[in-house]
């Protein structure tokens, strides 16, 4: 007796989201399908209207695009119809319309549940990202003056203020070491670090290469003022923890270069 051929086992693969943007795009797609379903008013639209079938197919296609062909979600909604309840021979128009109306409620609930699950995944991403950033900040070898000025603010989530106070601390360091207490902002930095008669020098300025380094560092200090301190002093910017981390790292590096600089000989 010939043996029965075994059917290949179906592979089930859970969708793995790798970025927050990917989750956000999925939420956007499902939100559009939810709007489409909610627009089907059973008081105006008949159960066999082409728009009903189109909405069901669009939902199935969105699930396929988001979760993949082997996902539990797609298996569940692959042949989705916007109806709910038993179907029988001789079912009247009134009952079919009621099944359609009930199906709208159940379809909307199914989409809302998928969106909720995606939002939970997004929250997990945010939590993981925040933990990584906090850990990265804690591991920074910040200049003591910069750390004292901004670390507590950063840990409390006041990222704009953390960057602002770090940049203010840098300005104070330059003033103190250069003794140029009458200057501030970009004029302070261009005066103190100019390659032409600098107050504080990063090298001996013996050749073009050393002059280029001096001028380049001057521009970095000016950039810290114009790009970091001034905007936060004059506007309520919304720094992300990642961006603030990078900015503070740069400011700390500049503070260390201030320590390494020497008063130039006239």
N, C-alpha and C positions, 0 to 999 in steps of 0.2 A: 504494500500500500504506500503510495507516494506521500512523503511528508509535506505538511503544509509549510508554505514559505512564510517565514516570520516577517512581519511588517517592521520596517526600521523604526526605532524609537524616536519620537519627536524630541527635539532639543528645545529646552526652555531656558531662555537667557534673560536675566534681569538687566534692565538698562542701567548703565553706570554713567552718571553725569560727572564730568571732570572739571567744569568751570561754572561760576555763577552766571555768566552770560548765557551759557547753554540752558540752564534752568529758566532764566528769565525769558528766553525765546520760546521755550515750551509753554510757559505760563501765558505768554502773549497769544500763541496759536490757539490754545484751548479757550482763552477768554473770548476770542473772536467767534469760535464755534458756539460758545455759550450765548453770546449775543444773538447769533443766528437762530438758535433754538428758541430763545425767549421772544423773538419777533414773530413766531408762528402762533398767531392768536386763533384758538379753536372756534371762537365765535365768528371769525371771518373766513378761515381757511379750511377747506375740506380735507379729510384724512388722506385722499389719494391725489392731492395737489402735487405737481412735480417739485415744488419747493420743499415739501416734507421729505421726499426721498433724497433730494439734493443735500439737505441739512444732515441727514443720517449718514450719507456717504462721505460728506466732508468731515464729519466727526471721526469716522473710521479711518479716513486717510490721514487725519492729523495724528491720531494715536499711532498709526504705522510710522509716520515720519518721526515722531518723537521717541517712541519706545523700541521700534524695530519689529521685524516680522516674527521673531521667535519669543517675543515678550508675553508675559501673562496678560498684560493690558490689551494687547492687540488680539490675542486669542479670545478675550472676553467680548470685545467690541467689533470684531472683524465684520460680522454680518448684522450689525446693529440696525434695528428698526425702531422708529418712534411710535411705539404702541406698547400697551401693557395690559396684561390679563389674558385669559384663555380665548382661543379662536375656534369657532365651530361652524359646521355646515349650516347654512341658512341664517347666519348671523346678520341681523338687520343693520341698516344704515345708522340708526341711532346708536346702537351698541358699538359699531365700528368707530363712530366719531368720538364716543366716550373713551374707547380704548386709546385712540389717538391723543385725546386730551390728557389722559392719565400717563401716556407715554412721554408727553412733553415734560411733565413733572419729574418722572423718573430719569429721563435723559439729562435734564438740567442738573439734577442731584448727582448723577454719575460724573458729569463734567466738573461740577463744583468740588466733588471729592478728589478727583485727580489734581485739580488746581491746589487744593489744600495740602495734598501730599507733596506736591512740588514746592510749595511755599515752606513746608517743614524742612525739605532738603536744602532750600536756600538758606534758611536759618542755621542749619548745621554748617554750611559752607562759611557763613559769616562768623559763627562761633569759632570754627577752626582757624579762619584767617586772623581773627582778633587775637587768639592765643599765640599764633605764630609771630605776629607783629610784636605783641607784648614781650614775648621771649627774646625776639631779636633786639628790642630796645634794651632789655635788661642786660644783654650780653655786650652792648656797645661799650667800648673803652672811651668814654666821654672825657673831655678836658674837665677837671674839677670845677672850674668856674661855670662852665656851660651846664654841667650836670646839676649843680646846685641851683641854677636859675630855672631849669625847665623840667627836671625829672618828675617832680611831684605833679606838676600840671599835666604832663603827658600821661602818667599813670591814671590820673583822674579823668582822662578823656578830653581835656581842654587843649586840643591839638594846635589851634591857631595861636592861643596864648603861649603855648610852649615854644613855638617857633619864634614868636615875637620877643619873648623874654630872653631866649637864647641869643638872638641877634643883638638885643640891647646890651647883654653882657659882653658880647664881642666888641661892640663900640667902646664900652667902658675900658676894656683891656687895652685897646689901641690908644685911647686917650691917656691912660695912666702911664703906659710905657713910653709914649712919644712926648708926653707932657704938653700936648696940644689940647688943653681943656677948653680953648676958645672956639674950636672947630667941631663940626658934627657932620654926619651923613657922608655923602659922596665927596664933598670938599675935604673932609678929614682924611679919607682914604687916599685920594689923589695926592694930597700934600705929603702925607707920611710915607707912602710907598712909591712915590714917583722915582723913575730911574734917574732922573736929573736932580741931583742933590736930595736924596731921600733922607728922611729922619730915621727910619728903621729900614735896614737892608737885610735881604735874605742870603746875600753872598758878598763877595768883594768887588763886584762890578768891574772886573778886569777885562772882559771882552764882550763881544756881541751876544754870545750865548747867555752869559750871566745877566746882561742887561735885559734880554728877552724874558728870562725867568722873573726878574724883578717887575717888569711891566705886566707880565701875565698874572702874577700874584696880585698886583694892584687892581687889575680888572676883576679878579675873583672877589676881592674885598668890596669893590664898588658894587658888583653884582649882588652880593649879599645884602647890601643896603637897599639898592633900588628894587631888587626882585623879591626880597624876603621881608626885610623890616618895614619899609615904607608902605607897601600894600596892606599889611596887617595892622599897621598903626592907624590907617585911615579908612579901613573898611572891614566889615565883619565877614571875612573869608571863611569858608567851610573846608578846612584841611582834613584830608583823610588820614587815618593813622599811618598808612604806608608812606604817603607823601611827607608827612611831618617827620617821620623817622629818617627819611633821606635828607631832608633839609637840615635837621639837627646834626646829623652825621657830618654834613659839609661844614656847618658852622663850627663844630668841634675841631675839625681838621684845621680850619683857619686859625682858631684859637691856639692850637699847638704850634702853628707856624709863627704866630706872634711871639710865643715863648722862645722860639729858635732864632728869631731875628735879633739883630744887634744895632745899636745906634751907630749910624754911619759917621765916618771921620770926615771932617770938612777938608 
